[in-house]
Amino acid sequence: MKSVKSLRAALLLMAGLTLATGAVASGDHKKGHDHKPLHGGVVTEAKDVDYELVIKPDAIDIHVRDHGKPADLTGASAVLTLLVGTDKQEIKLVPAGSKFTVHGKFSAPAGTKAVAMIALRGKPAKSVRFALK
């Protein structure tokens, strides 16, 4: 009987530790890792990296946050494709701090779809999709 009580106590202790560890892990994930736009754009998240696309009439920026912190874009590259109806425009952006940027004249009405091919330092390029409302 004593071994059954010991086993039950051990199982309860393990279950408690598992729940506590899960709560801490999920709390850490949420802390400082908000997916809200910080620059007035549209945010897409891929593998704990947030990409915020901001399109203005004279510039396009893609802000990059890794686990909620500005990313180092040294050696990174980005090409953005804007799809407006049947029109397609491909735009190369350059790294500038924690964002990619390009200046020019741009139009992105509601319903525009955007796909960015982004290669971060030493990693293969990944496709990041945005839908503008």
C-alpha positions in Angstrom: 0.0 0.0 0.0 2.9 2.3 0.8 4.3 1.9 -2.7 1.0 2.8 -4.3 0.9 6.0 -2.3 4.5 6.8 -3.2 3.8 6.1 -6.9 0.7 8.3 -6.8 2.7 11.1 -5.1 5.4 10.8 -7.7 2.9 11.0 -10.6 1.2 14.0 -9.1 4.6 15.7 -8.7 5.6 15.0 -12.3 2.2 16.3 -13.6 2.6 19.4 -11.6 6.1 20.0 -12.9 4.9 19.4 -16.4 2.2 22.0 -16.1 4.5 24.5 -14.4 7.1 24.1 -17.2 4.4 24.5 -19.9 3.1 27.7 -18.2 6.6 29.1 -18.0 7.4 28.2 -21.6 4.2 29.6 -22.9 4.7 32.8 -20.8 8.2 33.2 -22.2 6.9 32.8 -25.7 4.3 35.6 -25.3 6.6 37.9 -23.4 7.8 40.6 -25.9 6.6 38.5 -28.9 3.6 40.5 -29.9 2.4 40.0 -33.5 0.8 43.5 -33.7 2.0 45.9 -36.3 4.4 48.5 -34.8 4.8 50.6 -37.9 1.3 50.7 -39.3 1.7 47.8 -41.7 0.6 44.2 -42.1 2.4 41.5 -40.0 3.1 37.9 -41.0 4.9 35.5 -38.6 7.0 32.6 -39.7 9.1 30.5 -37.3 9.1 33.1 -34.5 10.2 35.8 -36.9 7.7 38.7 -37.5 7.7 40.5 -40.9 5.8 43.8 -41.1 5.2 45.1 -44.6 4.6 48.9 -44.8 3.8 50.4 -48.2 3.8 54.1 -48.6 3.4 56.1 -51.8 7.2 56.8 -51.8 8.7 53.8 -50.0 8.3 50.2 -49.0 9.7 48.7 -45.8 9.7 45.2 -44.3 10.5 45.4 -40.6 11.9 42.2 -39.2 11.6 41.1 -35.5 13.1 37.9 -34.2 11.3 36.8 -31.0 10.0 40.3 -30.6 13.4 42.0 -31.0 14.7 43.9 -34.0 16.6 41.5 -36.3 20.2 42.0 -37.5 19.9 42.0 -41.3 23.6 42.0 -42.1 24.1 39.8 -45.2 20.3 39.4 -45.7 18.3 40.0 -48.9 14.7 40.6 -49.9 12.7 40.7 -53.1 9.0 41.7 -52.9 6.5 40.8 -55.6 3.3 42.9 -55.6 0.3 41.3 -57.3 -2.5 43.8 -58.1 -5.1 42.1 -60.3 -3.2 40.7 -63.2 -0.3 43.2 -62.8 2.9 41.9 -61.2 5.7 44.1 -59.9 9.0 42.7 -58.6 11.0 45.0 -56.2 14.4 44.4 -54.7 14.8 45.8 -51.1 18.0 46.5 -49.3 18.8 46.0 -45.6 18.8 49.1 -43.4 19.2 48.2 -39.7 16.3 45.9 -38.8 14.3 46.5 -41.9 14.5 46.1 -45.7 13.7 49.3 -47.6 13.3 50.7 -51.1 12.3 54.2 -52.3 10.3 55.0 -55.4 6.6 55.4 -56.4 4.4 52.6 -55.3 0.7 51.8 -55.3 -0.9 49.0 -53.4 -4.7 49.3 -53.3 -6.9 47.1 -51.0 -6.8 43.5 -52.2 -3.1 43.6 -53.2 -1.2 40.5 -52.5 2.5 40.6 -51.7 5.0 37.8 -51.5 8.5 38.5 -50.2 11.4 36.1 -50.8 13.7 36.8 -47.7 17.1 35.2 -47.1 18.4 35.9 -43.6 22.1 35.4 -42.9 23.3 32.0 -44.0 19.8 30.6 -44.3 17.9 29.7 -47.5 15.3 32.2 -48.8 11.8 31.7 -47.4 8.5 32.9 -48.9 6.6 35.3 -46.7 3.0 36.2 -47.8 1.0 39.3 -47.0 -2.6 40.3 -47.9 -3.3 44.0 -47.9 -6.8 45.1 -46.8 
